[in-house]
Amino acid sequence: MFCPECGSILRPKDKGGKRILFCSCGYTKVPDEEMSAELKETVIPQKKIEVIEKVEIHPKIKIECSKCKNKVAYYWTQQTRGADEPETRFFKCTKCNYTWREYS
């Protein structure tokens, strides 16, 4: 409910054992019986989502795998050290799935 004088939101307060609505401009009002409301929150159970297969899609880059000498690998970066340090680059060979990292 809003103050009819200044338009601010009326806030509830206990005064002399009674609940009143007041505004910072000095306006007060005794709330009507119909104004009081009870809020209830209903939680609806969600269906469980099961991850069947984790699929990662990464861009490919031309770089040589030290294990099988393949010339193509997947590439991604991840912050593994402090925020003021550069990201770590990870590579995964498209042929033998060997994974290695490169620091800057």
N, C-alpha and C positions, 0 to 999 in steps of 0.2 A: 504494500500500500504506500502511496506517495503523499507527501505533505501538501495540503491545498494552498498553503501560504507561499512556499518557496519551491516546491516540486522535488525536494530531496526524499530519499527513502526513509520511512518511519521505522524506528528500531524499537524492539520490545524492552521493557525495563520493569522491575518490581519496585513499587513505591507504596509504602505503608501496608504491605501485605497484598496489594492488588497489582495486577499486571496492567501496564499502560503502554501506549505507543508514544514515542517522543521524537522530536526533530531537533537539530542543532539550532534552529531559529527560535526555539522556545515553544512551539506548538505541541500540545499533548492531546491525546484522545484515548478514551477507554474502548478497547476492542469489543465489537459485537460478538455474540455467541456464534453467529454464522461465519465469522471471520476465522475462528480457530480451526485448524486442520491438522490431521495426523498424517505423517508421511511414512509409508512403508516401502521397503525395497524388496523386490522379489528376485531371487537369483534362479535363473533357469539353467539347469545342468546342460553343459555343452557335450556334443559328441566327441569322443576321443579320436584324435587324428594320429594315425600310425604312419611313420615314414617307412616305406617299403624299400626304396632305393635312393641313395643320396647321389644326385647327379650334379657335377660341377662342370661349368663351361668356362674355359679360359681361352684367351687368344693364343695363337701360335707365334713363335719367333724362330728365326734361323740362328741356331746355336748348336755347337757340337756336344753330344753326350760323351762323357769320359769313359763310360762302360762299353757301349756298343758302337760308338762313332756315328750314330745317326745324326743328321743335321737339322732336325726339327724338334722343338719342345714346346710344351705349354708354359705360360708365363703368368705370374701374379705377384703382387707385392703385399706385405703385411708389416704393421708396426710392431716389432718385437723388442725394441729397446725403448729408451726414454723418448719423450715427445720432442725433445730438441735434437734427437739423432735421426738420420735418414732411415727410410723404410728398408726392410730386407727384401731382396728379390728372390723368388723361388722359381725353379724350373722343374718340369717333369717330362721326361723323354716320351715321345709319342710311340716309340717302338718297344722299349723294354720297361717302361714305367719307373725308371730310376729317377729319384728326386734329389736335387741339390739346391744349395742356396748361395747367394752372392751378396756380400756386404759392400757398401760404398765406402 
